[in-house]
Amino acid sequence: MRLPRLLLLAALAIGCAGPAAAAPTLVRDVRLFDGDRVQEHRSVLFQDGVIVRVSDRRLNAPGAEVVDGRGRTLLPGLIDAHVHLLGDAEGALRQSARFGVTTVLDMFSGPKTLEAVRKLRADPQAGLADARVAGYGATAPGSLLSRMTGQPWPTVDGPAEAEAWVDARIAEGSDYIKVVYDENEGGPLSQDTLAAIVRAAHQRGRLVVVHVLAEAKAREAIAAGADGLAHLFIGDAAGADFPDLAAQAHVFITPTLTILHSLCGEPVEPGLLSDPRIAARLRDQDKPLMAKAPTPSRNHLCAASRAVLAPLAARRVPILAGTDTAPRPIGPYGVLGFGATLHAELALLTDDGLTPLQALTAATSAPADAFRLNDRGRIQPGRRADLLLVEGDPTKDIRMSRNIVAVWVRGDRVPSP
């Protein structure tokens, strides 16, 4: 009688058990950039969406899918710290993941985009990047942006309206607050209004990212308490003290050199199409748009960003890689190609003064730290298994980030196009 009872108990235990754990994946003998430093001959084991172990020894994991890492580099999934999803969020997130961009930070979209992202986060789908969203950006009445898109949105008409405006954005689902603060945008916010928005957001536990394209406005945004600046400023020079000012204020900066270079008459999109590593992973609908990207006459406006980027990094100002990618041009501006454009941004960051390691940090641990995404951005046990495996060594040659072998989002391998 004892044996049947034991069999019954075993059957009950099996019946009550949850779904079987997914088979682990082991990347063996790989060069590792963990988000902070490079380590050779490492093995990384992950299962059920989480990194389980990182070792300098040859790991064995029964039943695991083993991926050969020899001659390859394993990176944290990349983070694009400045995009605009604007419409087909699912398509944008799917293409981002194809290029190893496993998280995107949207910097201005309406409630429909917030709702789409909320649904995707509640029910994650394989092969899609994760997203965080700003929702509407704060502008003053009469802003140029609302006229460019033809879609009016809630504005802030003075400091007294700041708290209600921030509360409305949080109610809509904004993960952080975006402010458009620049004399070139039309209907500019006052500095007092900006400061009131920052105070209201901070009281409610939200970061504030401020759009600027002029150095004077960047300085005012820092003085108002902004957490981050979207864009480096354009112009033919930069104040020598600006890097020290930014460092003392503990502000992060997303240069978006891709969009700045397009304003300077140095567009990168057509060049991306000529790279077969990029073209093979693009959606068909993006190729003609990228080929026709707007191109102003070549000018001197990138001199300021070139002059200040390396000094900012030298003073340990967090630099974040972001592209300003959108699915379509907005007025005369537009950067197209979700995921693909971040690889161009990495190259521009190194061309303008960062080392490859600094550029990779700007696309991994730096944005994770800046936006308090503590579950990603580094390859460490317990973090999300958002990973990018490439052929070669992008820590020496940043353009090798395009040699994509495999991408995993939450441990699931992203299908190749």
BAKEBA-916447 format. One record per residue (C-alpha): residue number from 1; residue in one letter; x, y, z. Coordinates in steps of 0.2 Angstrom, whole numbers, plus 5000, padded with zeros to 4 digits. Each point is the difference from the previous one (the first is absolute). Example, Ala and Ser with C-alpha at 12.3 -4.5 7.8 and 13.67 -1.06 7.14 Angstrom:
! BAKEBA-916447
- 1, A, 5062, 4978, 5039
- 2, S, 5006, 5017, 4997
//
This chain:
! BAKEBA-916447
- 1, M, 5000, 5000, 5000
- 2, R, 5014, 5012, 5003
- 3, L, 5006, 5000, 4982
- 4, P, 4984, 5005, 4992
- 5, R, 4998, 5014, 5013
- 6, L, 5017, 5007, 4995
- 7, L, 4996, 4999, 4982
- 8, L, 4984, 5010, 5003
- 9, L, 5009, 5013, 5010
- 10, A, 5013, 5001, 4986
- 11, A, 4986, 5002, 4987
- 12, L, 4992, 5014, 5011
- 13, A, 5016, 5009, 5001
- 14, I, 5003, 4999, 4981
- 15, G, 4982, 5006, 4997
- 16, C, 5002, 5015, 5012
- 17, A, 5016, 5005, 4993
- 18, G, 5001, 5016, 4989
- 19, P, 5006, 5000, 4982
- 20, A, 5017, 4992, 4997
- 21, A, 5014, 5012, 5000
- 22, A, 5007, 5005, 4983
- 23, A, 5016, 4992, 4995
- 24, P, 5015, 5010, 5005
- 25, T, 5012, 5009, 4987
- 26, L, 5019, 5000, 5003
- 27, V, 5011, 5012, 4990
- 28, R, 5017, 4992, 5002
- 29, D, 5018, 5007, 4999
- 30, V, 4994, 5018, 4994
- 31, R, 5008, 5017, 5002
- 32, L, 4988, 5009, 5012
- 33, F, 4996, 5018, 5001
- 34, D, 4990, 5000, 5016
- 35, G, 4994, 5018, 4999
- 36, D, 5016, 5007, 5009
- 37, R, 5015, 4990, 4995
- 38, V, 5007, 4987, 4988
- 39, Q, 5004, 4982, 5006
- 40, E, 5007, 4986, 4989
- 41, H, 4995, 4982, 4999
- 42, R, 4984, 5001, 5010
- 43, S, 4985, 4989, 5000
- 44, V, 4982, 5007, 5003
- 45, L, 4986, 4989, 5005
- 46, F, 4982, 5006, 4999
- 47, Q, 4983, 4992, 5003
- 48, D, 4981, 5006, 5001
- 49, G, 5005, 5017, 4995
- 50, V, 5013, 5003, 5013
- 51, I, 5019, 4999, 5000
- 52, V, 5005, 4986, 5012
- 53, R, 5019, 5000, 5000
- 54, V, 5015, 5008, 4993
- 55, S, 5016, 4990, 5002
- 56, D, 5018, 5000, 4994
- 57, R, 4999, 4981, 5000
- 58, R, 4993, 4988, 4987
- 59, L, 4983, 4998, 5006
- 60, N, 4989, 4984, 4997
- 61, A, 4981, 5001, 5000
- 62, P, 4991, 4984, 4996
- 63, G, 4987, 5003, 4987
- 64, A, 5006, 5017, 4996
- 65, E, 5001, 5008, 4982
- 66, V, 5018, 5003, 4999
- 67, V, 5006, 5015, 4989
- 68, D, 5018, 5001, 4995
- 69, G, 5007, 5017, 5005
- 70, R, 5018, 4998, 4993
- 71, G, 5004, 5016, 4990
- 72, R, 4984, 5008, 5005
- 73, T, 4995, 5013, 5013
- 74, L, 4985, 4999, 5011
- 75, L, 4992, 5017, 5005
- 76, P, 4985, 5005, 5010
- 77, G, 4985, 5004, 4989
- 78, L, 5002, 5017, 4994
- 79, I, 4989, 5015, 5006
- 80, D, 4995, 5014, 4988
- 81, A, 4997, 5014, 5012
- 82, H, 4990, 5011, 4988
- 83, V, 4987, 4994, 4988
- 84, H, 4982, 5005, 4995
- 85, L, 4989, 4985, 4997
- 86, L, 4985, 5010, 4993
- 87, G, 4988, 4987, 4993
- 88, D, 5006, 4982, 4997
- 89, A, 5009, 4997, 5016
- 90, E, 5000, 4981, 4998
- 91, G, 5008, 5002, 4983
- 92, A, 5013, 5012, 5007
- 93, L, 5004, 4989, 5014
- 94, R, 5001, 4984, 4990
- 95, Q, 5013, 5009, 4988
- 96, S, 5010, 5007, 5014
- 97, A, 5002, 4982, 5008
- 98, R, 5007, 4994, 4983
- 99, F, 5014, 5012, 5002
- 100, G, 5004, 4995, 5018
- 101, V, 4991, 5016, 5007
- 102, T, 4990, 4991, 5014
- 103, T, 4994, 5016, 5008
- 104, V, 4994, 5017, 4993
- 105, L, 4996, 5016, 5009
- 106, D, 4986, 5009, 4992
- 107, M, 5002, 5019, 5002
- 108, F, 4984, 5007, 4993
- 109, S, 4984, 4990, 4995
- 110, G, 4982, 5002, 5003
- 111, P, 4988, 4990, 5011
- 112, K, 4997, 4987, 4986
- 113, T, 5018, 4995, 5000
- 114, L, 5000, 4999, 5019
- 115, E, 4985, 4989, 5000
- 116, A, 5008, 4988, 4987
- 117, V, 5016, 4999, 5010
- 118, R, 4991, 4997, 5016
- 119, K, 4991, 4985, 4992
- 120, L, 5016, 4993, 4993
- 121, R, 5009, 5002, 5017
- 122, A, 4985, 4991, 5008
- 123, D, 5001, 4986, 4988
- 124, P, 5018, 4999, 4993
- 125, Q, 5002, 4992, 4983
- 126, A, 5015, 4991, 4994
- 127, G, 5011, 5010, 4988
- 128, L, 4996, 5017, 5006
- 129, A, 5010, 5013, 5009
- 130, D, 4994, 5007, 5016
- 131, A, 4995, 5019, 5001
- 132, R, 4998, 5014, 5012
- 133, V, 4990, 5015, 4995
- 134, A, 4999, 5019, 5004
- 135, G, 4983, 5004, 4993
- 136, Y, 4997, 5018, 4995
- 137, G, 5014, 5012, 5002
- 138, A, 4998, 5016, 5009
- 139, T, 4999, 5015, 4988
- 140, A, 4992, 5017, 5002
- 141, P, 4985, 5006, 4990
- 142, G, 5004, 5003, 4982
- 143, S, 5014, 4988, 4999
- 144, L, 5008, 4996, 4983
- 145, L, 4999, 4982, 5003
- 146, S, 4981, 4999, 5001
- 147, R, 4999, 5010, 4984
- 148, M, 5012, 4988, 4991
- 149, T, 4990, 4984, 5004
- 150, G, 4983, 5008, 4999
- 151, Q, 4995, 4992, 5016
- 152, P, 4998, 5012, 5015
- 153, W, 5004, 4993, 5017
- 154, P, 4999, 5006, 5018
- 155, T, 5011, 5015, 5003
- 156, V, 5007, 5009, 5016
- 157, D, 4996, 5019, 5001
- 158, G, 5010, 5005, 5015
- 159, P, 5006, 4993, 5016
- 160, A, 4983, 4998, 5008
- 161, E, 4995, 4987, 4987
- 162, A, 5015, 4989, 5003
- 163, E, 4994, 4988, 5013
- 164, A, 4984, 4997, 4992
- 165, W, 5009, 4997, 4983
- 166, V, 5012, 4987, 5008
- 167, D, 4986, 4991, 5009
- 168, A, 4991, 4998, 4984
- 169, R, 5015, 4993, 4992
- 170, I, 5002, 4987, 5014
- 171, A, 4982, 4996, 4999
- 172, E, 5003, 4996, 4981
- 173, G, 5014, 4988, 5004
- 174, S, 5016, 5011, 4998
- 175, D, 5015, 4991, 5007
- 176, Y, 5010, 5017, 5000
- 177, I, 4996, 5018, 4995
- 178, K, 5006, 5008, 4984
- 179, V, 5002, 5019, 4998
- 180, V, 5003, 5009, 4984
- 181, Y, 5010, 5016, 5005
- 182, D, 5008, 5009, 4986
- 183, E, 4998, 5017, 4991
- 184, N, 5000, 4991, 4983
- 185, E, 4984, 4991, 5004
- 186, G, 4987, 5015, 5001
- 187, G, 4990, 5004, 5015
- 188, P, 5014, 4997, 5012
- 189, L, 4997, 4995, 5018
- 190, S, 5007, 5012, 5013
- 191, Q, 5014, 4995, 5011
- 192, D, 4988, 5002, 5015
- 193, T, 4988, 4988, 4991
- 194, L, 5014, 4987, 4997
- 195, A, 5005, 5001, 5018
- 196, A, 4982, 4997, 5006
- 197, I, 4998, 4985, 4989
- 198, V, 5017, 4993, 5006
- 199, R, 4994, 5002, 5018
- 200, A, 4983, 4992, 4997
- 201, A, 5008, 4985, 4991
- 202, H, 5013, 4998, 5014
- 203, Q, 4987, 5000, 5014
- 204, R, 4991, 4986, 4991
- 205, G, 5015, 4990, 4997
- 206, R, 5003, 5003, 4981
- 207, L, 5015, 5005, 4991
- 208, V, 5000, 5015, 4988
- 209, V, 5009, 5000, 4983
- 210, V, 5001, 5017, 4992
- 211, H, 5001, 5003, 4981
- 212, V, 5013, 5013, 4996
- 213, L, 5009, 5005, 4984
- 214, A, 5009, 5016, 5006
- 215, E, 5013, 5001, 5013
- 216, A, 4992, 5014, 5010
- 217, K, 4984, 4990, 5002
- 218, A, 5011, 4985, 5005
- 219, R, 5007, 5010, 5014
- 220, E, 4983, 5006, 5005
- 221, A, 4993, 4982, 5000
- 222, I, 5014, 4995, 5012
- 223, A, 4997, 5015, 5011
- 224, A, 4982, 4995, 5001
- 225, G, 5004, 4982, 5006
- 226, A, 4998, 4990, 4985
- 227, D, 5006, 4982, 5002
- 228, G, 5005, 4998, 4981
- 229, L, 5002, 5010, 4984
- 230, A, 4993, 4993, 4984
- 231, H, 5013, 5005, 4986
- 232, L, 5016, 5009, 5001
- 233, F, 4998, 5018, 4994
- 234, I, 5005, 5005, 4982
- 235, G, 5011, 5015, 4996
- 236, D, 5018, 5004, 4995
- 237, A, 5007, 5000, 5018
- 238, A, 4997, 4995, 5018
- 239, G, 5004, 5008, 5016
- 240, A, 5015, 4993, 5008
- 241, D, 4992, 4998, 5017
- 242, F, 4985, 4990, 4994
- 243, P, 5007, 4983, 5004
- 244, D, 5004, 5005, 5018
- 245, L, 4982, 5008, 5002
- 246, A, 4992, 4984, 4994
- 247, A, 5011, 4989, 5011
- 248, Q, 4997, 5010, 5015
- 249, A, 4981, 4999, 4997
- 250, H, 5001, 4981, 4998
- 251, V, 4990, 5002, 4984
- 252, F, 5000, 4987, 4986
- 253, I, 5000, 5004, 4981
- 254, T, 4994, 4991, 4985
- 255, P, 5009, 5009, 4986
- 256, T, 4990, 4992, 4986
- 257, L, 5014, 5003, 4987
- 258, T, 4990, 4991, 4987
- 259, I, 4987, 5014, 4999
- 260, L, 5013, 5014, 5003
- 261, H, 5011, 4994, 4986
- 262, S, 4984, 5000, 4989
- 263, L, 4997, 5018, 5004
- 264, C, 5018, 5003, 4996
- 265, G, 4998, 4993, 4983
- 266, E, 5009, 4984, 5004
- 267, P, 4986, 4987, 5000
- 268, V, 5004, 4982, 5004
- 269, E, 4984, 4991, 4994
- 270, P, 5005, 4997, 4982
- 271, G, 5017, 4994, 5005
- 272, L, 4991, 4987, 5012
- 273, L, 4991, 4992, 4985
- 274, S, 5017, 4997, 4991
- 275, D, 5005, 4989, 5015
- 276, P, 4994, 4982, 4996
- 277, R, 5000, 4996, 5019
- 278, I, 4987, 5014, 5002
- 279, A, 4990, 4998, 4984
- 280, A, 4997, 4982, 5003
- 281, R, 4991, 5003, 5017
- 282, L, 4989, 5015, 4995
- 283, R, 4982, 5000, 4996
- 284, D, 4996, 5002, 4982
- 285, Q, 4989, 5016, 5004
- 286, D, 5015, 5009, 5008
- 287, K, 5012, 4998, 4986
- 288, P, 4992, 5013, 4988
- 289, L, 4997, 5012, 5014
- 290, M, 5018, 4999, 5006
- 291, A, 5007, 5003, 4982
- 292, K, 4990, 5016, 4999
- 293, A, 5004, 5007, 5017
- 294, P, 5000, 5019, 5000
- 295, T, 5018, 5007, 4997
- 296, P, 5003, 5019, 5003
- 297, S, 5015, 5008, 4993
- 298, R, 5017, 4996, 5009
- 299, N, 5003, 5013, 5014
- 300, H, 5011, 5003, 5015
- 301, L, 4986, 4996, 5013
- 302, C, 5008, 4984, 5007
- 303, A, 5016, 5009, 5006
- 304, A, 4993, 5003, 5017
- 305, S, 4995, 4982, 5003
- 306, R, 5017, 4994, 4994
- 307, A, 5009, 5012, 5011
- 308, V, 4991, 4995, 5016
- 309, L, 4997, 4981, 4999
- 310, A, 5017, 4993, 5005
- 311, P, 5002, 5013, 5014
- 312, L, 4983, 4995, 5007
- 313, A, 5005, 4982, 5000
- 314, A, 5017, 5004, 5008
- 315, R, 4990, 5009, 5015
- 316, R, 4989, 4984, 5002
- 317, V, 4984, 5008, 4994
- 318, P, 4989, 4985, 4995
- 319, I, 4998, 5000, 4981
- 320, L, 4986, 4990, 4994
- 321, A, 4998, 4993, 4982
- 322, G, 4984, 5006, 4992
- 323, T, 4994, 5003, 4982
- 324, D, 4984, 5010, 4999
- 325, T, 4994, 4986, 4989
- 326, A, 4981, 5002, 4994
- 327, P, 4990, 4990, 4988
- 328, R, 4998, 5015, 4989
- 329, P, 5008, 5017, 4998
- 330, I, 4992, 5014, 5011
- 331, G, 5000, 5016, 4990
- 332, P, 5017, 5002, 4992
- 333, Y, 5008, 4988, 5012
- 334, G, 5001, 4982, 5002
- 335, V, 5011, 4985, 5004
- 336, L, 4993, 4983, 4994
- 337, G, 5005, 4982, 5003
- 338, F, 4996, 4994, 5018
- 339, G, 5015, 4990, 5006
- 340, A, 5011, 5003, 4985
- 341, T, 5003, 5018, 5004
- 342, L, 5007, 4996, 5017
- 343, H, 5015, 4991, 4992
- 344, A, 5003, 5016, 4990
- 345, E, 4998, 5010, 5016
- 346, L, 5014, 4990, 5008
- 347, A, 5011, 5003, 4985
- 348, L, 4997, 5019, 5001
- 349, L, 5004, 5000, 5019
- 350, T, 5017, 4992, 4997
- 351, D, 5003, 5012, 4985
- 352, D, 4996, 5015, 5010
- 353, G, 5011, 4995, 5015
- 354, L, 4995, 4985, 5010
- 355, T, 5009, 4984, 5001
- 356, P, 4991, 4984, 4995
- 357, L, 4998, 4995, 5018
- 358, Q, 4993, 5017, 5004
- 359, A, 4988, 4998, 4986
- 360, L, 4994, 4983, 5005
- 361, T, 4998, 5006, 5018
- 362, A, 4989, 5014, 4993
- 363, A, 4988, 4986, 4992
- 364, T, 5000, 4988, 5015
- 365, S, 5003, 5004, 5018
- 366, A, 5000, 5019, 4999
- 367, P, 4982, 5001, 4994
- 368, A, 4995, 4986, 5012
- 369, D, 5007, 5010, 5015
- 370, A, 4993, 5017, 4994
- 371, F, 4982, 4993, 4998
- 372, R, 5001, 4989, 5016
- 373, L, 4998, 4984, 4989
- 374, N, 5009, 4990, 5013
- 375, D, 4996, 4983, 4992
- 376, R, 5009, 5003, 4984
- 377, G, 5015, 5008, 4992
- 378, R, 5013, 4989, 5007
- 379, I, 5004, 4981, 4999
- 380, Q, 4999, 4994, 5018
- 381, P, 4991, 4986, 5009
- 382, G, 4982, 5005, 5003
- 383, R, 4998, 5013, 4986
- 384, R, 4989, 4998, 4985
- 385, A, 5008, 4989, 4986
- 386, D, 4999, 5014, 4987
- 387, L, 5016, 4996, 4990
- 388, L, 5008, 5003, 4984
- 389, L, 5014, 4989, 4993
- 390, V, 5011, 5006, 4986
- 391, E, 5014, 4994, 4989
- 392, G, 5016, 5009, 5004
- 393, D, 5005, 5013, 5013
- 394, P, 4989, 5016, 5000
- 395, T, 5010, 5005, 5016
- 396, K, 5014, 5004, 4987
- 397, D, 4990, 5004, 4984
- 398, I, 4983, 5006, 5004
- 399, R, 4993, 4996, 4983
- 400, M, 5002, 4982, 5004
- 401, S, 4984, 5002, 5011
- 402, R, 4991, 4997, 4983
- 403, N, 5007, 4982, 4998
- 404, I, 4985, 4993, 5009
- 405, V, 5000, 4982, 5004
- 406, A, 4986, 4998, 5012
- 407, V, 4988, 5011, 5011
- 408, W, 4991, 4995, 5015
- 409, V, 4985, 5009, 5008
- 410, R, 4996, 4994, 5018
- 411, G, 5010, 4984, 4995
- 412, D, 4990, 4997, 4984
- 413, R, 5010, 5000, 4984
- 414, V, 4993, 5013, 4988
- 415, P, 4997, 4992, 4983
- 416, S, 5012, 5005, 4986
- 417, P, 4991, 5010, 4985
//
